[in-house]
Amino acid sequence: MKNKLVRVKVPASTANLGPGFDAIGMAFQLYTTLEMRLAEQTEIHLVGDELTALPADKSNLLYIVAADLFEQAGLGVPELHLTVSTEVPLTRGLGSSAAAIVAALTAANALAGEPFSREQLFAMASRREGHPDNVGASLFGGIVVAAMPEQADAAVPYIRLAVPEGLETLVVIPDFWLSTEKARSALPDKYERRDAVYAVGHSSLLVAALAQGRLDLLAEAMRDRLHQPYRSALVPGLAEMLADASEHGALGAALSGAGPTTLFFFSGESARESLLRFVARTMADNGISYRTMVLAPDQSGTEIEVLDLSR
């Protein structure tokens, strides 16, 4: 353990995909990379502009999660040397905190001699994040459908699906942060029965459509009444984009996670160009600066490399 360096590469993710609230996640080829080894004194190196606002001491989430795993394994609190870089925009709805949690858990587990299974790591990550969708996608890759169990110490049940062939993703990332706490505070405490039934039907249709590659059903299946209508006020232009995206080449559209990023599924160059024009008009009308990315799905999940420093 003393002469090991562990390097992990963790994909970003989106969650919900409309009605799959806290239950459906999908991984992208946009990565957080973490190197971890034991040290005489803890040092944390944050590489890149995205990470400049984060603490570089033991209050950093990566250290907290890793140290907790060591304690759970009965190994005591470690001193660690961490180097982290990320391509994932922070607090934009692309699973940056989930990727960090998964990175810290998998790296620490490998450094500690793998005292926990992958499923146990998934349960730890899900409970720390509060829901299993983002962490499941980051850990396993592809599309993950999962539900939190009623028992606090039970395994988290999940199904992993391959991303349907031909499905491409455009994300629109506004130039402002939106915390998950603020996005959750916009949600009501109670829902009408008709909205609950609507959510069950559409989330079920969404999972079935993804499992069978029925891209033609996504526009309807991704409609939502649980969270997107309430969060629209926090993301200028969101309501228009969700309502009209299918008329401009989108196979389906959703708020990515808690936002403010909006996600569009599409297929083909002409659909992409049409969507880009539509987004440009909508964002200009709302006075919002933004950037776009076309993201490919990640089908592999977290990759782990263990190096022997004694050689």
Residue, then its C-alpha position, 0 to 999 in steps of 0.5 A: m500500500k505504501n508504494k502504490l499510486v492509484r489513478v482513476k478516470v471517472p466519467a461525467s453524467t446526467a441525471n433524471l432525463g426528464p421524469g426519471f427523477d433521482a433514478i436514471g443516470m447516463a455517463f459521458q466521455l467527459y472526465t475527472t482524473l484523480e491520482m492518490r497515494l499515501a504520504e507523510q502529510t496530506e497535499i492536494h493539488l487542484v489542476g485546471d480553472e474549474l477547480t480553483a474555488l475548491p479547498a486544497d486541504k482536508s476539508n476537500l470532498l475528495y479527502i473526506v470521502a477517501a478518509d472515511l473509506f479508510e476508517q470504515a476498512g479499519l485502517g485509520v485516518p490516512e495522510l494522502h497525496l492527491t492530484v485531481s483534474t477535471e473536464v466537468p463544469l462544476t455545479r452545472g448539472l453534469g454530475s461533478s460532485a458524483a464524479a468526485i465521490v466515485a473517484a475518491l471511493t474507487a481510488a481509496n478502495a484500490l489503495a487500501g487493498e480493495p476491502f469493498s466490492r464495487e456494489q458496496l462502493f456504489a451503495m456508499a456513493s449513493r448514500r453520500e450523494g443522496h441518490p444513485d443516478n449520477v454516481g451509478a452512471s459514473l461508476f458503471g458507465g452507460i445508462v443506470v436505473a436505480a432506486m434507493p432501498e428502504q433499509a439504510d444498510a441494504a445494497v442499492p438495486y440497479i440495472r445497467l443499460a447500454v446507450p442506444e446506438g445513434l443517440e447523440t447528445l448536445v448540452v447547453i451550459p449557461d454561464f452561471w452556477l446553480s446549486t443542487e440545494k437551490a434547485r431542490s428548494a424550488l420543488p413542492d412538498k406535495y404533488e397532485r395524484r394526476d402528476a404522480v401518475y403522469a410521472v410513473g407512466h412517462s418514466s416507465l416509458l422512458v426506461a422501456a424506450l431506452a432499453q429497446g432503442r426506441l428513439d422515436l418515443l423519447a420526445e414524449a417519454m422525457r416529458d416531466r411534471l415532477h421537477q422541470p416545471y418548478r425549476s424553469a424559473l431558475v433557468p431562463g429559456l428552459a421552458e421554451m427549449l423543453a417545449d419546442a425542442s422536438e420541432h428543431g431536431a431534438l429526439g428528446a430534451a431535459l434539464s440535466g440533473a438539477g441544472p442549469t445545463t439543458l440536454f438535447f438528444f439528437s441524431g445526425e448533423s442536420a439535427r445538430e445544426s438545427l438545434l444549435r440555431f434554435v438554442a442561439r435564438t432562445m438564449a439571445d432572447n433571454g440574454i444568457s451567455y452559454r457554451t455548447m458541447v456535443l458529448a459521446p456516451d461513456q459505456s465503460g464507467t470508472e477506469i482504475e490503474v494501480l502503479d507500483l512506485s517501488r520499481 
